[in-house]
């Protein structure tokens, strides 16, 4: 069983910073891609930042230069450093992983964390 557990959300004033973490546990054969999504009330879930198996990152335009995604392969953990936060960044942030479970190669499966609330006040 694969689990994604996020942490690090909370409340912060505009201009502040938060760091989200997502630990992936379970019988994992190979990671394909991982990412951070967010969903604000009344809006669709959107991809905020992603990282490929090769380590390349991409960001939605609205967070470029403010958010930075990184990965610790040894700890099966990804991070999202969020700086210069704005009220419009307020959302529930979800960790996502596309991976192959041990014993199920080559089936690629998608897994989600439970979400962590980020609230930015003006």
C-alpha positions as CSV (number, residue, x, y, z in Angstrom):
1,X,0.0,0.0,0.0
2,X,1.4,3.4,-1.0
3,X,0.7,6.4,1.2
4,X,1.5,10.1,0.7
5,X,1.5,12.2,3.8
6,X,1.7,16.0,3.6
7,X,2.7,18.4,6.2
8,X,3.7,22.1,6.6
9,X,0.5,23.9,5.8
10,X,-0.9,26.7,7.9
11,X,-1.7,30.3,8.1
12,X,0.7,33.1,7.1
13,X,0.5,36.8,6.3
14,X,1.0,38.0,2.8
15,X,4.7,38.1,1.9
16,X,5.5,35.2,4.2
17,X,6.8,31.7,3.5
18,X,5.8,28.2,4.1
19,X,7.4,24.9,3.3
20,X,5.3,21.8,2.4
21,X,6.6,18.3,2.7
22,X,5.2,15.1,1.3
23,X,6.6,11.7,2.4
24,X,5.8,8.7,0.2
25,X,5.9,5.3,1.8
26,X,5.1,1.8,0.6
27,X,6.5,-0.8,-1.8
28,X,7.6,1.4,-4.7
29,X,9.4,0.1,-7.7
30,X,9.9,3.4,-9.5
31,X,8.7,7.0,-9.5
32,X,7.6,8.5,-12.7
33,X,6.6,12.0,-11.8
34,X,5.5,13.9,-8.7
35,X,3.8,17.1,-8.2
36,X,2.0,19.6,-6.0
37,X,-1.6,20.6,-6.9
38,X,-3.9,23.0,-5.2
39,X,-7.6,23.6,-5.1
40,X,-9.2,26.8,-3.9
41,X,-12.9,27.0,-3.0
42,X,-15.1,27.0,-6.1
43,X,-12.1,26.4,-8.4
44,X,-10.7,23.4,-10.2
45,X,-7.6,21.6,-8.9
46,X,-4.5,22.9,-10.7
47,X,-1.0,21.8,-11.0
48,X,1.3,24.2,-9.1
49,X,4.7,22.4,-9.6
50,X,5.9,19.2,-10.9
51,X,9.1,17.2,-11.0
52,X,10.0,14.4,-13.5
53,X,11.9,11.2,-12.7
54,X,14.9,13.0,-14.2
55,X,14.6,15.9,-11.8
56,X,13.3,18.5,-14.2
57,X,10.8,20.9,-12.6
58,X,8.0,23.0,-14.0
59,X,5.7,25.6,-12.4
60,X,2.5,27.3,-13.2
61,X,3.1,30.9,-14.3
62,X,1.5,32.4,-11.2
63,X,4.1,30.9,-8.9
64,X,7.2,31.1,-11.0
65,X,10.0,32.8,-9.0
66,X,8.2,32.4,-5.7
67,X,7.7,28.6,-5.3
68,X,10.5,26.0,-5.5
69,X,10.0,22.3,-5.6
70,X,12.7,19.8,-4.6
71,X,13.0,16.1,-4.0
72,X,15.0,14.0,-1.6
73,X,15.3,10.6,-3.2
74,X,16.8,8.9,-0.2
75,X,13.8,9.9,2.0
76,X,11.2,9.5,-0.7
77,X,10.1,13.1,0.1
78,X,9.3,16.1,-2.0
79,X,9.1,19.7,-0.8
80,X,7.5,22.8,-1.9
81,X,9.1,26.0,-0.7
82,X,6.6,28.8,-1.0
83,X,7.9,32.4,-0.7
84,X,6.3,35.8,-1.1
85,X,2.9,34.2,-0.5
86,X,-0.2,36.0,-1.7
87,X,-3.8,35.7,-0.6
88,X,-4.6,34.1,-4.0
89,X,-2.3,31.3,-3.0
90,X,-4.9,30.2,-0.4
91,X,-6.0,26.7,-1.2
92,X,-5.7,23.1,-0.1
93,X,-2.5,21.7,-1.4
94,X,-2.2,18.1,-2.5
95,X,0.8,16.0,-3.2
96,X,0.6,13.7,-6.2
97,X,2.8,10.8,-7.3
98,X,2.7,8.7,-10.5
99,X,4.6,5.6,-9.8
100,X,5.0,1.9,-10.3
101,X,4.3,-0.3,-7.3
102,X,6.7,-3.2,-6.6
103,X,5.3,-6.3,-8.3
104,X,3.0,-4.5,-10.7
105,X,5.5,-3.3,-13.4
106,X,4.8,-1.7,-15.8
107,X,1.5,-0.4,-14.5
108,X,1.7,3.3,-13.6
109,X,-0.7,4.4,-10.9
110,X,-1.6,7.7,-9.4
111,X,-1.6,8.4,-5.7
112,X,-2.7,11.5,-3.8
113,X,-2.1,12.8,-0.3
114,X,-4.9,14.0,2.0
115,X,-4.2,17.6,1.4
116,X,-2.9,20.4,3.6
117,X,-4.6,23.8,4.0
118,X,-2.6,26.9,3.2
119,X,-4.2,30.2,4.2
120,X,-2.6,33.6,3.3
121,X,-4.1,36.7,4.8
122,X,-3.8,40.1,3.4
